[in-house]
Amino acid sequence: MPDVTCKLNGLDKSFGRNHVLRGIDLELRAGEVTALMGANGAGKSTLVKVLCGYHFADAGEIELGGAPFRPLDAADAISKGVVTVHQSIDDGVIPDLDVATNLMLDRLTEPGVGLFVNDRKLRRQARTVAESMGLTMDVRTRVADLEVADRQMIAIARAMARSPKLLILDEPTSSLSAAEADRLFALIDRLRADGVAILYISHRMSDIRRVADRIVSMRDGAISGVFETEPLDYVGAVNAMLGHQMTEVDIDPVEGGKPVLEIEGLRLFDNAPEISLTAREGEVVALTGLLGSGTTELAEILYGLLQPAGGAIRLDGKAYLPKSAENAVANGVFLSPKDRSVNAVIPDFDIANNMTLPFLKAFSRFSFLSERGQRRAADEMIGRIGVVCQGNEDGIDTLSGGNQQKVMIGRWLLRASRVLLLDEPFQGVDIGARRDIGRYIRQTAKGRTTLVFVAEIDEALEIADRIVVMHEAAIVGEHINRNVDLNRLVADVSGPSRAQDQRADAPQALAG
Amino acid sequence: MRLRHWQDEFRTMNRTTLDLAIRYGFLVLLGGLALFFSLYASGFASPRSAVFILQSVAITGILALGVTCTLVVGGFDLSIGSVATSALMLSAYSMVILEQSAFVAVVLCLVMGAVVGLINGFLIVKMRVPDLLATLGMMFLLIGLQRIPTQGNSIATGMSLGEGQVAEGTFSAAFLWLGRHRFDLFLDRLLPVPVVVFLLIALLIWLFLGYTRHGRLMYAIGSNQRAAELVGTNVQRYKIVAYMISGMLASVGGILLAARLGRGDIASGNNLLLDSVAAALIGFAVLGAARPNAFGTAAGALFVGILLQGLTMMNAPYYMQDFVKGAVLVAALVFTFYLSSRRGGRRTA
């Protein structure tokens, strides 16, 4: 058995009442790739953040190479040999600087480096690093001018330059094409041979099949399964990650009435395959797929933020092609966007004003707002959707993530809509709030059609009548939410495995 | 160590005390200042003196209300000072050299202000020039432009136009009324027109920003533009309108200044930009708003006015003025940002 590089003992972490990590025990061994799987809110990212020095654990200890490891901050973790490549690419690169500077940036911050930068030397060193990664671009290119995938590779290359003991990769392939992912996997193989311990966080089954030596599943802040005997039990891992949660929510799928939203031959972008989909009155359709599968683009097209490359959309039988969000709202198509803190929350406003924001016109006469009307409507929605707060005058920042999200969703339920689009409604939401939101969405689903865009399968299973799976900008599967064959669903989501790529008839639009 | 001690002191301060201090501290200071000068500067506490203060802050106050609108949408307008002086020169030019009526002069100035605001908004919203840079560019452009028609000279009746001609137009009486007339209120000839205009505009902007849905959406844009956009707000239109309001109010300020001076003085209005921006920023601290607001801006302008008038009456030298204004501004900003962040930190903890 190889040496243990990193050992976690009874790691515990809470945020307020939210118990996120519950006694995590885990060994990460040198020269081994451990795949970490877990649903949204299972605690994966918190675990990573503890390891890379972003959060302190409340209890428990970490050992790195036999010595206690308690990083003070991210820089400390890196200097001790724990390097993390985060999911959000721009965390790892500085877009305005060139490739060479980005690759060598950490060297520049080391003590003892001279005052002046020797550009030629810097570029020479950078070129060596780039070549070892199989990167071919000119190191003088500005990172902002590179493709997303290249930026990701740069972020990983930067991590490599630190010769880490433990490398944490958080969803590294989410924006990579198949060829680039292969390059990454080749690199992972090389690192494994060099004895680096790798923690690989991903939802892509095809990736996990390719690189994982063992799989660890997490659920509700605890480790729910470790799979390390050959052949790896992938289905067991997925089941351990999803657990028996979905039996807790019983869905009796409805058929839906007349078609409300009809999508025909829609192409999300140039050279993308055609999508056709009909959403009916009263039904909740979940569109699920991995990052980059096209669900976000579809939501944006329906809400007028993005123009499709071709095809037609009909709303209640009439042609519908919104030019702006304003336009979409006027047509009764509402969107609750993902990443609420960036896209939805007005941090300076209280609950009532956040909630009523889209419909201020309805709450005003001659442009003058009726504060009483706003507050009454907010109070009513707070009661119905179950926002835990002191009152409607609470600042939105005082609420927990789940309650904030309830306000953001409640915002769009104040008025009747024809199509309600919910993009990642359960992002950063605790399990209780998630149930409340799901229940309320289903209760109110009559009289409109609801499209829910979720990356997590169990979230789709909790809310939808019908689950539509997208992969590489195409619709690849459809499941009525009754005794769903999980293995088939998971297989649809993870897409045809790479061996089958040649035979798959879905064009690989995103690759290339 | 000293700093740490201070922070501990703040932390142990009762939360309600802190809240009260943030909310009413500035107004209490304003009242205290007025009381202090009433006691120690003879003649300070009289209606005439109060009106004098109001008159001295009226024009900067009007400009400050305009810049408040741009601050609300998360922008900034550096061109207001030069818009005001451009309006000053334009009104003089149209009356003295083009021999137009007061009405035409006023309309021309307002249109000019609106157009400048429109261009500012266009540069910022459509051309994506950062607000500070766009309005800075506009400021230089206008400072130059307003001097071109008269080759850099001030405009007054009787000035030489070259080739032996002399400007024969005059500032009309109706125009001068705007700057010089005083309404009777308790006392004869007490309230000057600019003060009335300032109070009216302050009331209008206060209602607009605080109580209409347009104002609410503008605050939403300033707080999270992306979120405002995604609920279907026409963000671009609101931003452009904010700059147009700012431009028009600045030219109202310029008109009133021209009417008070009675000539197109090229050197006036140098301090307008900084004074009005200071008033708007001091306004952040009033009532613990921690954001731009019309009431705060008016109170901020008043605060500076009272301070300067009081110091002048106590024979403080003129060069103290900018120093005092700067000190007040810095104190107000600390009030706003440091104390409010304390409070915010407590709330989430």
Contacts between the chains, C-beta under 8 A, distances in Angstrom:
chain1	res1	chain2	res2	distance
A	303	B	230	7.9
A	305	B	230	7.9
A	324	B	232	7.7
A	324	B	234	7.8
A	325	B	229	6.2
A	325	B	230	5.6
A	325	B	231	7.2
A	325	B	232	4.7
A	326	B	232	4.3
A	326	B	233	7.2
A	326	B	234	5.7
A	328	B	232	7.1
A	329	B	231	7.3
A	329	B	232	3.7
A	330	B	232	7.5
A	335	B	230	6.8
A	337	B	230	5.3
A	342	B	224	7.9
A	342	B	226	6.1
A	342	B	227	7.7
A	343	B	226	5.5
A	343	B	227	5.8
A	343	B	230	5.5
A	344	B	224	8.0
A	344	B	227	5.0
A	344	B	230	6.7
A	345	B	224	6.4
A	345	B	227	6.2
A	346	B	219	7.9
A	346	B	220	4.9
A	346	B	223	4.7
A	346	B	224	5.1
A	346	B	227	5.7
A	346	B	228	7.2
A	347	B	223	5.7
A	347	B	224	6.4
A	348	B	219	6.6
A	348	B	222	7.6
A	348	B	223	4.0
A	348	B	291	6.3
A	349	B	219	7.4
A	349	B	220	6.8
A	349	B	223	6.7
A	353	B	216	6.7
A	353	B	220	8.0
A	357	B	216	7.9
A	357	B	217	7.8
A	357	B	220	6.0
A	357	B	228	7.6
A	357	B	231	5.1
A	358	B	231	4.0
A	358	B	232	5.9
A	360	B	213	3.8
A	360	B	216	5.9
A	360	B	217	6.5
A	361	B	213	6.2
A	363	B	213	7.3
A	364	B	212	7.0
A	364	B	213	4.4
A	367	B	212	4.4
A	367	B	213	5.7
A	367	B	214	6.1
A	368	B	207	7.9
A	368	B	211	5.6
A	368	B	212	5.5
A	368	B	213	7.9
A	369	B	211	6.0
A	369	B	212	6.5
A	369	B	213	5.4
A	369	B	216	6.2
A	395	B	347	7.1
A	397	B	344	7.2
A	397	B	347	7.4
A	397	B	348	6.5
A	398	B	347	5.4
A	398	B	348	6.6
A	411	B	231	7.5
